[in-house]
């Protein structure tokens, strides 16, 4: 019977790790789903049970992350200003993303940076997050352009913090990196006002 019907522990994680290694070795475009599955010791069919295509290895958790960010913003106390509410959404993102291995985050970022199509998709994802956060801020009676500015700034902070956290030069946990990045934005805003 072989492996037919046998449960494979953490198949999704093994596939993600194998894909990131192959993307780094061979390039995203040159890597096939079958090669990813083989590297993970799984079948191509198992790959497609977990991912619609190889791009989903990189972007598969996007909707969940957006939901976490939006929930964090919408759950902020009414007394929070726009940036404070966005910071709560970023804390929720850090709690979710901080569970992942930093080395895999670094590999993911390198693959995306090396491929213009993937960079475009990453930017579209961030823009989608910003639009969702701005809508929540408007629901919290934040006017324009403040809702859009706070949302866009927050998603820029998310991107910068993730890049910093994934770098070899930042050994802080993701929540600390995220909060420090927010503090740096506030310092820039005060410097501009002053």
Secondary structure, DSSP 8 states (H G I E B T S, - for coil): -TTTT---TTHHHHHHHHHHHHHHHH-TTT--HHHHHHHHTS-HHHHHHH-SSTHHHHHTTHHHHHHHHHHHHHTS-TT--HHHHHHHHHHHHHHHHTTS-HHHHHHHHHHHHT-HHHHHHHHHHHHHHHHHHHHHHHHTT--TTHHHHHHHHHHHHHHHHHHHHHSTT--S-HHHHHHHHHHHHHHHHHHHH-
